[in-house]
């Protein structure tokens, strides 16, 4: 029996949890936990893995600002660096836990529209969290835009919509050959077409939107978004908060979700379902299999 194909979107905050030091050993520990969950999913499904890079790309940007002898590298180049760094750690751990499986990490470019209104309204959080005072000081020093992220503040950058996967055919070929493919990391390296050439763009694409776009392109059977929340909640942070266990795009459209966290996940999920996708699961990393079974997290289906 042919395995179904599932696109798994692994949040950058699942690899580096809020408040944890942005260190390689911490990421390796979290990646070991992540791969332990995803490897179980890979026993039953063809897995295509997309990972976030918000904390990591922000850290690289900060490090670049401290070395004054060269100009800071642009976000598209830093995005490619995080694809290599996180992809390497994931690929190595998959081979440690599933030595018989072919695992391929592909550097992936994602086209965007340079006229996307997202460039005028940055919403994508990157880098570590700060107190309000720290964030305001850094915003003034480096000409950043900062916005609240829960009880903290973070730098935010433009997050345009994905419009095309440059390496789509290669990804499809690898899946057809039975590879577990790690691709469009960090949402993909943002590029635009200019005078017949691909040119990098100063942005970070939301990895959930890219995962949904990829899932549509592959006609995937399901999209699984693993994050640091155990489900989608209504009235988050209020005494009346409660988890949604099964819902539809039309029901979700009646509610507002934070643009810096759950909002893009909901938007990406609804995009996938409204364009023919069967089911989206959202929940915590540790409950990946249970989310797919419908016994944990939130399942979104066509209404």
ZADO-1210 file (C-alpha; in nm, 4 decimals, padded with zeros to 6 digits):
<atoms>
<atom x="00.0000" y="00.0000" z="00.0000" code="UNK" pos="1"/>
<atom x="00.1383" y="00.3418" z="-00.0993" code="UNK" pos="2"/>
<atom x="00.2055" y="00.5722" z="00.1924" code="UNK" pos="3"/>
<atom x="00.0198" y="00.9013" z="00.2114" code="UNK" pos="4"/>
<atom x="00.2272" y="01.2191" z="00.1894" code="UNK" pos="5"/>
<atom x="00.2239" y="01.4606" z="00.4804" code="UNK" pos="6"/>
<atom x="00.3941" y="01.7997" z="00.5053" code="UNK" pos="7"/>
<atom x="00.5161" y="01.8620" z="00.8599" code="UNK" pos="8"/>
<atom x="00.5836" y="02.2226" z="00.9619" code="UNK" pos="9"/>
<atom x="00.8162" y="02.2386" z="01.2622" code="UNK" pos="10"/>
<atom x="00.8221" y="02.5734" z="01.4398" code="UNK" pos="11"/>
<atom x="01.1470" y="02.7580" z="01.5034" code="UNK" pos="12"/>
<atom x="01.0219" y="02.8067" z="01.8584" code="UNK" pos="13"/>
<atom x="00.9921" y="02.4270" z="01.8946" code="UNK" pos="14"/>
<atom x="01.3651" y="02.4047" z="01.8214" code="UNK" pos="15"/>
<atom x="01.4539" y="02.7011" z="02.0417" code="UNK" pos="16"/>
<atom x="01.1845" y="02.7587" z="02.3001" code="UNK" pos="17"/>
<atom x="01.1100" y="03.1078" z="02.4281" code="UNK" pos="18"/>
<atom x="01.3615" y="03.2120" z="02.6915" code="UNK" pos="19"/>
<atom x="01.6125" y="02.9340" z="02.6155" code="UNK" pos="20"/>
<atom x="01.9709" y="03.0366" z="02.5295" code="UNK" pos="21"/>
<atom x="02.0244" y="03.0484" z="02.1533" code="UNK" pos="22"/>
<atom x="02.2995" y="02.7862" z="02.1631" code="UNK" pos="23"/>
<atom x="02.3813" y="02.4911" z="01.9356" code="UNK" pos="24"/>
<atom x="02.3655" y="02.2309" z="02.2143" code="UNK" pos="25"/>
<atom x="02.0183" y="02.3492" z="02.3165" code="UNK" pos="26"/>
<atom x="01.9001" y="02.3161" z="01.9566" code="UNK" pos="27"/>
<atom x="02.0547" y="01.9708" z="01.9245" code="UNK" pos="28"/>
<atom x="01.8666" y="01.8536" z="02.2338" code="UNK" pos="29"/>
<atom x="01.5357" y="01.9918" z="02.1045" code="UNK" pos="30"/>
<atom x="01.6002" y="01.8502" z="01.7568" code="UNK" pos="31"/>
<atom x="01.6575" y="01.5060" z="01.9078" code="UNK" pos="32"/>
<atom x="01.3115" y="01.5284" z="02.0673" code="UNK" pos="33"/>
<atom x="01.1576" y="01.6593" z="01.7435" code="UNK" pos="34"/>
<atom x="01.3083" y="01.3856" z="01.5281" code="UNK" pos="35"/>
<atom x="01.1953" y="01.1204" z="01.7759" code="UNK" pos="36"/>
<atom x="00.8361" y="01.2329" z="01.7136" code="UNK" pos="37"/>
<atom x="00.8681" y="01.2875" z="01.3385" code="UNK" pos="38"/>
<atom x="01.0457" y="00.9558" z="01.2819" code="UNK" pos="39"/>
<atom x="00.7382" y="00.7783" z="01.4213" code="UNK" pos="40"/>
<atom x="00.5223" y="00.9716" z="01.1731" code="UNK" pos="41"/>
<atom x="00.7645" y="00.8760" z="00.8952" code="UNK" pos="42"/>
<atom x="00.7002" y="00.5077" z="00.9648" code="UNK" pos="43"/>
<atom x="00.3423" y="00.5563" z="00.8428" code="UNK" pos="44"/>
<atom x="00.3697" y="00.8510" z="00.5997" code="UNK" pos="45"/>
<atom x="00.5966" y="01.0016" z="00.3372" code="UNK" pos="46"/>
<atom x="00.7211" y="01.3021" z="00.5334" code="UNK" pos="47"/>
<atom x="00.8237" y="01.6340" z="00.3825" code="UNK" pos="48"/>
<atom x="00.9618" y="01.8530" z="00.6611" code="UNK" pos="49"/>
<atom x="00.9568" y="02.2331" z="00.6714" code="UNK" pos="50"/>
<atom x="01.1204" y="02.4081" z="00.9684" code="UNK" pos="51"/>
<atom x="01.1028" y="02.7596" z="01.1076" code="UNK" pos="52"/>
<atom x="01.4053" y="02.9836" z="01.1620" code="UNK" pos="53"/>
<atom x="01.2810" y="03.2911" z="01.3488" code="UNK" pos="54"/>
<atom x="01.5107" y="03.2691" z="01.6537" code="UNK" pos="55"/>
<atom x="01.8077" y="03.1518" z="01.4481" code="UNK" pos="56"/>
<atom x="01.7932" y="03.4091" z="01.1670" code="UNK" pos="57"/>
<atom x="01.7511" y="03.6846" z="01.4249" code="UNK" pos="58"/>
<atom x="02.0587" y="03.5618" z="01.6127" code="UNK" pos="59"/>
<atom x="02.2691" y="03.5616" z="01.2958" code="UNK" pos="60"/>
<atom x="02.1516" y="03.9153" z="01.2204" code="UNK" pos="61"/>
<atom x="02.2526" y="04.0269" z="01.5700" code="UNK" pos="62"/>
<atom x="02.5932" y="03.8655" z="01.5407" code="UNK" pos="63"/>
<atom x="02.6474" y="04.0354" z="01.2063" code="UNK" pos="64"/>
<atom x="02.5738" y="04.3759" z="01.3556" code="UNK" pos="65"/>
<atom x="02.8526" y="04.3339" z="01.6114" code="UNK" pos="66"/>
<atom x="03.1310" y="04.2943" z="01.3527" code="UNK" pos="67"/>
<atom x="03.1806" y="04.6435" z="01.2144" code="UNK" pos="68"/>
<atom x="03.4425" y="04.5743" z="00.9444" code="UNK" pos="69"/>
<atom x="03.1890" y="04.4428" z="00.6915" code="UNK" pos="70"/>
<atom x="02.8320" y="04.5358" z="00.6078" code="UNK" pos="71"/>
<atom x="02.5697" y="04.3091" z="00.7697" code="UNK" pos="72"/>
<atom x="02.4535" y="04.0239" z="00.5484" code="UNK" pos="73"/>
<atom x="02.0977" y="04.0624" z="00.4108" code="UNK" pos="74"/>
<atom x="01.8123" y="03.8479" z="00.5434" code="UNK" pos="75"/>
<atom x="01.7938" y="03.6250" z="00.2337" code="UNK" pos="76"/>
<atom x="02.1584" y="03.5215" z="00.2842" code="UNK" pos="77"/>
<atom x="02.1029" y="03.4699" z="00.6566" code="UNK" pos="78"/>
<atom x="01.7952" y="03.2636" z="00.5717" code="UNK" pos="79"/>
<atom x="02.0074" y="03.0367" z="00.3535" code="UNK" pos="80"/>
<atom x="02.2561" y="02.9999" z="00.6392" code="UNK" pos="81"/>
<atom x="01.9803" y="02.8880" z="00.8756" code="UNK" pos="82"/>
<atom x="01.8536" y="02.6372" z="00.6171" code="UNK" pos="83"/>
<atom x="02.1987" y="02.4823" z="00.6140" code="UNK" pos="84"/>
<atom x="02.2509" y="02.4941" z="00.9902" code="UNK" pos="85"/>
<atom x="01.9121" y="02.3620" z="01.1017" code="UNK" pos="86"/>
<atom x="01.8867" y="02.1242" z="00.8055" code="UNK" pos="87"/>
<atom x="02.2245" y="01.9733" z="00.8933" code="UNK" pos="88"/>
<atom x="02.1227" y="01.9126" z="01.2542" code="UNK" pos="89"/>
<atom x="01.7884" y="01.7612" z="01.1517" code="UNK" pos="90"/>
<atom x="01.9407" y="01.5456" z="00.8785" code="UNK" pos="91"/>
<atom x="02.2107" y="01.4128" z="01.1093" code="UNK" pos="92"/>
<atom x="01.9617" y="01.3233" z="01.3823" code="UNK" pos="93"/>
<atom x="01.7276" y="01.1501" z="01.1353" code="UNK" pos="94"/>
<atom x="02.0194" y="00.9364" z="01.0165" code="UNK" pos="95"/>
<atom x="02.1060" y="00.8572" z="01.3796" code="UNK" pos="96"/>
<atom x="01.7514" y="00.7475" z="01.4556" code="UNK" pos="97"/>
<atom x="01.6510" y="00.6080" z="01.1131" code="UNK" pos="98"/>
<atom x="01.9764" y="00.4937" z="00.9482" code="UNK" pos="99"/>
<atom x="01.8001" y="00.2984" z="00.6714" code="UNK" pos="100"/>
<atom x="01.5982" y="00.5975" z="00.5473" code="UNK" pos="101"/>
<atom x="01.7256" y="00.8291" z="00.2738" code="UNK" pos="102"/>
<atom x="01.7195" y="01.1830" z="00.4145" code="UNK" pos="103"/>
<atom x="01.7860" y="01.4844" z="00.1914" code="UNK" pos="104"/>
<atom x="01.8032" y="01.8495" z="00.2892" code="UNK" pos="105"/>
<atom x="01.7461" y="02.0863" z="-00.0011" code="UNK" pos="106"/>
<atom x="01.8389" y="02.4528" z="-00.0083" code="UNK" pos="107"/>
<atom x="01.5129" y="02.6052" z="-00.1324" code="UNK" pos="108"/>
<atom x="01.4297" y="02.9436" z="-00.2855" code="UNK" pos="109"/>
<atom x="01.0764" y="03.0824" z="-00.2635" code="UNK" pos="110"/>
<atom x="00.9596" y="03.3594" z="-00.4924" code="UNK" pos="111"/>
<atom x="00.7628" y="03.6542" z="-00.3537" code="UNK" pos="112"/>
<atom x="00.5924" y="03.9596" z="-00.5028" code="UNK" pos="113"/>
<atom x="00.8117" y="04.2688" z="-00.4386" code="UNK" pos="114"/>
<atom x="00.4886" y="04.4738" z="-00.4233" code="UNK" pos="115"/>
<atom x="00.3406" y="04.2578" z="-00.1455" code="UNK" pos="116"/>
<atom x="00.1850" y="04.4914" z="00.1165" code="UNK" pos="117"/>
<atom x="00.3684" y="04.2937" z="00.3883" code="UNK" pos="118"/>
<atom x="00.6800" y="04.5008" z="00.3144" code="UNK" pos="119"/>
<atom x="00.5002" y="04.8052" z="00.4548" code="UNK" pos="120"/>
<atom x="00.3802" y="04.6242" z="00.7694" code="UNK" pos="121"/>
<atom x="00.6441" y="04.3934" z="00.9247" code="UNK" pos="122"/>
<atom x="00.4896" y="04.1159" z="01.1377" code="UNK" pos="123"/>
<atom x="00.7366" y="03.8223" z="01.1405" code="UNK" pos="124"/>
<atom x="00.9158" y="03.7919" z="01.4791" code="UNK" pos="125"/>
<atom x="01.2835" y="03.6967" z="01.4601" code="UNK" pos="126"/>
<atom x="01.5637" y="03.6633" z="01.7122" code="UNK" pos="127"/>
<atom x="01.5465" y="03.6486" z="02.0929" code="UNK" pos="128"/>
<atom x="01.2823" y="03.8016" z="02.3169" code="UNK" pos="129"/>
<atom x="01.3405" y="04.1299" z="02.4993" code="UNK" pos="130"/>
<atom x="01.1842" y="04.3391" z="02.7687" code="UNK" pos="131"/>
<atom x="00.9998" y="04.6440" z="02.6383" code="UNK" pos="132"/>
<atom x="01.2849" y="04.8725" z="02.7475" code="UNK" pos="133"/>
<atom x="01.5512" y="04.6606" z="02.5762" code="UNK" pos="134"/>
<atom x="01.3439" y="04.6312" z="02.2595" code="UNK" pos="135"/>
<atom x="01.2901" y="05.0074" z="02.2353" code="UNK" pos="136"/>
<atom x="01.6624" y="05.0745" z="02.2816" code="UNK" pos="137"/>
<atom x="01.7576" y="04.8256" z="02.0101" code="UNK" pos="138"/>
<atom x="01.4878" y="04.9550" z="01.7765" code="UNK" pos="139"/>
<atom x="01.6327" y="05.3040" z="01.8026" code="UNK" pos="140"/>
<atom x="01.9933" y="05.1848" z="01.7711" code="UNK" pos="141"/>
<atom x="01.9436" y="04.9580" z="01.4677" code="UNK" pos="142"/>
<atom x="01.6312" y="05.1132" z="01.3107" code="UNK" pos="143"/>
<atom x="01.4278" y="04.8003" z="01.3834" code="UNK" pos="144"/>
<atom x="01.0547" y="04.7525" z="01.4068" code="UNK" pos="145"/>
<atom x="00.9622" y="04.5779" z="01.7335" code="UNK" pos="146"/>
<atom x="00.6265" y="04.4384" z="01.8449" code="UNK" pos="147"/>
<atom x="00.4880" y="04.2451" z="02.1441" code="UNK" pos="148"/>
<atom x="00.5376" y="03.8690" z="02.1523" code="UNK" pos="149"/>
<atom x="00.3375" y="03.7419" z="02.4494" code="UNK" pos="150"/>
<atom x="00.4756" y="03.9118" z="02.7591" code="UNK" pos="151"/>
<atom x="00.7963" y="04.0064" z="02.5750" code="UNK" pos="152"/>
<atom x="00.8972" y="04.2029" z="02.2654" code="UNK" pos="153"/>
<atom x="01.0809" y="04.0924" z="01.9504" code="UNK" pos="154"/>
<atom x="01.2164" y="04.2390" z="01.6318" code="UNK" pos="155"/>
<atom x="00.9745" y="04.1949" z="01.3395" code="UNK" pos="156"/>
<atom x="01.0509" y="04.1953" z="00.9673" code="UNK" pos="157"/>
<atom x="00.8397" y="04.1790" z="00.6485" code="UNK" pos="158"/>
<atom x="00.6774" y="03.8421" z="00.5769" code="UNK" pos="159"/>
<atom x="00.5472" y="03.8386" z="00.2174" code="UNK" pos="160"/>
<atom x="00.3282" y="03.5626" z="00.0755" code="UNK" pos="161"/>
<atom x="00.5042" y="03.2805" z="-00.1130" code="UNK" pos="162"/>
<atom x="00.4300" y="03.2717" z="-00.4864" code="UNK" pos="163"/>
<atom x="00.6470" y="02.9852" z="-00.6160" code="UNK" pos="164"/>
<atom x="00.9019" y="02.7204" z="-00.5186" code="UNK" pos="165"/>
<atom x="01.2045" y="02.7425" z="-00.7472" code="UNK" pos="166"/>
<atom x="01.3215" y="02.3861" z="-00.6705" code="UNK" pos="167"/>
<atom x="00.9735" y="02.2276" z="-00.6846" code="UNK" pos="168"/>
<atom x="01.0579" y="01.9645" z="-00.9476" code="UNK" pos="169"/>
<atom x="01.3643" y="01.8445" z="-00.7579" code="UNK" pos="170"/>
<atom x="01.1631" y="01.8123" z="-00.4354" code="UNK" pos="171"/>
<atom x="00.8955" y="01.6084" z="-00.6142" code="UNK" pos="172"/>
<atom x="01.1588" y="01.3779" z="-00.7645" code="UNK" pos="173"/>
<atom x="01.3131" y="01.3081" z="-00.4244" code="UNK" pos="174"/>
<atom x="00.9735" y="01.2316" z="-00.2688" code="UNK" pos="175"/>
<atom x="00.8933" y="00.9938" z="-00.5542" code="UNK" pos="176"/>
<atom x="01.2225" y="00.8149" z="-00.4817" code="UNK" pos="177"/>
<atom x="01.1243" y="00.7645" z="-00.1181" code="UNK" pos="178"/>
<atom x="01.3397" y="01.0297" z="00.0452" code="UNK" pos="179"/>
<atom x="01.2435" y="01.2069" z="00.3644" code="UNK" pos="180"/>
<atom x="01.2890" y="01.5616" z="00.2342" code="UNK" pos="181"/>
<atom x="01.3760" y="01.8669" z="00.4442" code="UNK" pos="182"/>
<atom x="01.3018" y="02.1749" z="00.2340" code="UNK" pos="183"/>
<atom x="01.1717" y="02.5351" z="00.2245" code="UNK" pos="184"/>
<atom x="01.3366" y="02.5831" z="00.5652" code="UNK" pos="185"/>
<atom x="01.2512" y="02.9111" z="00.7320" code="UNK" pos="186"/>
<atom x="00.9775" y="02.9551" z="00.4717" code="UNK" pos="187"/>
<atom x="01.2315" y="02.9366" z="00.1907" code="UNK" pos="188"/>
<atom x="01.4963" y="03.1872" z="00.0862" code="UNK" pos="189"/>
<atom x="01.2951" y="03.4915" z="-00.0301" code="UNK" pos="190"/>
<atom x="01.3727" y="03.5867" z="-00.3898" code="UNK" pos="191"/>
<atom x="01.2146" y="03.7858" z="-00.6705" code="UNK" pos="192"/>
<atom x="01.2557" y="03.7770" z="-01.0474" code="UNK" pos="193"/>
<atom x="01.4227" y="04.0892" z="-01.1832" code="UNK" pos="194"/>
<atom x="01.5290" y="04.1313" z="-01.5462" code="UNK" pos="195"/>
<atom x="01.5161" y="03.7549" z="-01.5947" code="UNK" pos="196"/>
<atom x="01.7284" y="03.6797" z="-01.2882" code="UNK" pos="197"/>
<atom x="01.6572" y="03.5603" z="-00.9342" code="UNK" pos="198"/>
<atom x="01.7481" y="03.8249" z="-00.6753" code="UNK" pos="199"/>
<atom x="01.7358" y="03.7992" z="-00.2947" code="UNK" pos="200"/>
<atom x="01.4759" y="03.9940" z="-00.0951" code="UNK" pos="201"/>
<atom x="01.5084" y="04.1449" z="00.2532" code="UNK" pos="202"/>
<atom x="01.2368" y="03.9443" z="00.4310" code="UNK" pos="203"/>
<atom x="01.1592" y="03.6229" z="00.6172" code="UNK" pos="204"/>
<atom x="00.8688" y="03.4214" z="00.4753" code="UNK" pos="205"/>
<atom x="00.6377" y="03.2596" z="00.7259" code="UNK" pos="206"/>
<atom x="00.7206" y="02.8895" z="00.7293" code="UNK" pos="207"/>
<atom x="00.3572" y="02.7852" z="00.7841" code="UNK" pos="208"/>
<atom x="00.2436" y="02.9728" z="00.4742" code="UNK" pos="209"/>
<atom x="00.5260" y="02.8124" z="00.2777" code="UNK" pos="210"/>
<atom x="00.4410" y="02.4692" z="00.4186" code="UNK" pos="211"/>
<atom x="00.0782" y="02.5148" z="00.3098" code="UNK" pos="212"/>
<atom x="00.1904" y="02.6306" z="-00.0349" code="UNK" pos="213"/>
<atom x="00.4216" y="02.3295" z="-00.0625" code="UNK" pos="214"/>
<atom x="00.1457" y="02.0925" z="00.0549" code="UNK" pos="215"/>
<atom x="-00.0860" y="02.2282" z="-00.2153" code="UNK" pos="216"/>
<atom x="00.1831" y="02.1925" z="-00.4824" code="UNK" pos="217"/>
<atom x="00.2466" y="01.8313" z="-00.3788" code="UNK" pos="218"/>
<atom x="-00.1232" y="01.7451" z="-00.3394" code="UNK" pos="219"/>
<atom x="-00.0302" y="01.6268" z="00.0096" code="UNK" pos="220"/>
<atom x="-00.2839" y="01.4276" z="00.2075" code="UNK" pos="221"/>
<atom x="-00.2358" y="01.6343" z="00.5231" code="UNK" pos="222"/>
<atom x="-00.0534" y="01.9317" z="00.6721" code="UNK" pos="223"/>
<atom x="00.0736" y="01.9005" z="01.0293" code="UNK" pos="224"/>
<atom x="00.1842" y="02.2180" z="01.2101" code="UNK" pos="225"/>
<atom x="00.3874" y="02.1421" z="01.5220" code="UNK" pos="226"/>
<atom x="00.4475" y="02.4319" z="01.7562" code="UNK" pos="227"/>
<atom x="00.4894" y="02.5235" z="02.1239" code="UNK" pos="228"/>
<atom x="00.1108" y="02.5405" z="02.1811" code="UNK" pos="229"/>
<atom x="-00.0875" y="02.2222" z="02.2366" code="UNK" pos="230"/>
<atom x="-00.3879" y="02.3402" z="02.0311" code="UNK" pos="231"/>
<atom x="-00.5642" y="02.6419" z="01.8808" code="UNK" pos="232"/>
<atom x="-00.7350" y="02.8371" z="02.1585" code="UNK" pos="233"/>
<atom x="-01.0172" y="03.0878" z="02.1617" code="UNK" pos="234"/>
<atom x="-01.0024" y="03.3720" z="02.4169" code="UNK" pos="235"/>
<atom x="-00.6304" y="03.3041" z="02.4657" code="UNK" pos="236"/>
<atom x="-00.5008" y="03.4457" z="02.7943" code="UNK" pos="237"/>
<atom x="-00.8487" y="03.5052" z="02.9344" code="UNK" pos="238"/>
<atom x="-01.0371" y="03.3081" z="03.2018" code="UNK" pos="239"/>
<atom x="-01.2687" y="03.1882" z="02.9236" code="UNK" pos="240"/>
<atom x="-00.9911" y="03.0423" z="02.7054" code="UNK" pos="241"/>
<atom x="-01.0633" y="02.7004" z="02.5593" code="UNK" pos="242"/>
<atom x="-00.9093" y="02.4731" z="02.2990" code="UNK" pos="243"/>
<atom x="-01.0695" y="02.3948" z="01.9647" code="UNK" pos="244"/>
<atom x="-01.0500" y="02.0227" z="01.8912" code="UNK" pos="245"/>
<atom x="-01.2202" y="02.0116" z="01.5507" code="UNK" pos="246"/>
<atom x="-01.3111" y="02.3108" z="01.3392" code="UNK" pos="247"/>
<atom x="-01.3446" y="02.4489" z="00.9862" code="UNK" pos="248"/>
<atom x="-01.2125" y="02.7511" z="00.7953" code="UNK" pos="249"/>
<atom x="-01.5577" y="02.9120" z="00.8061" code="UNK" pos="250"/>
<atom x="-01.5709" y="02.8809" z="01.1847" code="UNK" pos="251"/>
<atom x="-01.2163" y="03.0137" z="01.2264" code="UNK" pos="252"/>
<atom x="-01.2988" y="03.3138" z="01.0064" code="UNK" pos="253"/>
<atom x="-01.5291" y="03.4391" z="01.2836" code="UNK" pos="254"/>
<atom x="-01.2360" y="03.4916" z="01.5225" code="UNK" pos="255"/>
<atom x="-00.9209" y="03.7031" z="01.5442" code="UNK" pos="256"/>
<atom x="-00.5802" y="03.5433" z="01.6030" code="UNK" pos="257"/>
<atom x="-00.2518" y="03.7138" z="01.6833" code="UNK" pos="258"/>
<atom x="-00.0614" y="03.8093" z="01.3654" code="UNK" pos="259"/>
<atom x="00.2734" y="03.7312" z="01.5304" code="UNK" pos="260"/>
<atom x="00.1979" y="03.3764" z="01.6420" code="UNK" pos="261"/>
<atom x="-00.1201" y="03.1732" z="01.5768" code="UNK" pos="262"/>
<atom x="-00.2610" y="03.4000" z="01.3032" code="UNK" pos="263"/>
<atom x="-00.0309" y="03.2821" z="01.0208" code="UNK" pos="264"/>
<atom x="-00.0871" y="02.9185" z="01.1203" code="UNK" pos="265"/>
<atom x="-00.4638" y="02.9634" z="01.0915" code="UNK" pos="266"/>
<atom x="-00.4300" y="03.1503" z="00.7618" code="UNK" pos="267"/>
<atom x="-00.1999" y="02.8823" z="00.6207" code="UNK" pos="268"/>
<atom x="-00.4323" y="02.6036" z="00.7364" code="UNK" pos="269"/>
<atom x="-00.7368" y="02.7630" z="00.5784" code="UNK" pos="270"/>
<atom x="-00.5455" y="02.8246" z="00.2535" code="UNK" pos="271"/>
<atom x="-00.4600" y="02.4556" z="00.2345" code="UNK" pos="272"/>
<atom x="-00.8139" y="02.3349" z="00.3119" code="UNK" pos="273"/>
<atom x="-00.9821" y="02.5896" z="00.0834" code="UNK" pos="274"/>
<atom x="-00.7628" y="02.4772" z="-00.2065" code="UNK" pos="275"/>
<atom x="-00.8520" y="02.1106" z="-00.1759" code="UNK" pos="276"/>
<atom x="-00.6531" y="01.9913" z="00.1237" code="UNK" pos="277"/>
<atom x="-00.8150" y="01.7227" z="00.3374" code="UNK" pos="278"/>
<atom x="-00.7004" y="01.7979" z="00.6917" code="UNK" pos="279"/>
<atom x="-00.4657" y="02.0179" z="00.8932" code="UNK" pos="280"/>
<atom x="-00.3493" y="01.9311" z="01.2427" code="UNK" pos="281"/>
<atom x="-00.2082" y="02.1946" z="01.4802" code="UNK" pos="282"/>
<atom x="-00.0556" y="02.1147" z="01.8177" code="UNK" pos="283"/>
<atom x="00.2513" y="02.0432" z="02.0258" code="UNK" pos="284"/>
<atom x="00.5520" y="01.8583" z="01.8967" code="UNK" pos="285"/>
<atom x="00.5285" y="01.5747" z="02.1470" code="UNK" pos="286"/>
<atom x="00.1739" y="01.4879" z="02.0363" code="UNK" pos="287"/>
<atom x="00.2359" y="01.4636" z="01.6611" code="UNK" pos="288"/>
<atom x="00.0904" y="01.1160" z="01.6112" code="UNK" pos="289"/>
<atom x="-00.2096" y="01.1839" z="01.8358" code="UNK" pos="290"/>
<atom x="-00.2874" y="01.5034" z="01.6415" code="UNK" pos="291"/>
<atom x="-00.2978" y="01.3043" z="01.3198" code="UNK" pos="292"/>
<atom x="-00.5249" y="01.0502" z="01.4886" code="UNK" pos="293"/>
<atom x="-00.7570" y="01.3326" z="01.5984" code="UNK" pos="294"/>
<atom x="-00.7118" y="01.2688" z="01.9715" code="UNK" pos="295"/>
<atom x="-00.4990" y="01.5762" z="02.0492" code="UNK" pos="296"/>
<atom x="-00.4365" y="01.9268" z="01.9210" code="UNK" pos="297"/>
<atom x="-00.6749" y="02.0922" z="01.6745" code="UNK" pos="298"/>
<atom x="-00.7937" y="01.9377" z="01.3494" code="UNK" pos="299"/>
<atom x="-00.9179" y="02.1651" z="01.0693" code="UNK" pos="300"/>
<atom x="-01.1298" y="02.0145" z="00.7926" code="UNK" pos="301"/>
<atom x="-01.3500" y="02.1434" z="00.5150" code="UNK" pos="302"/>
<atom x="-01.6887" y="02.2543" z="00.6467" code="UNK" pos="303"/>
</atoms>
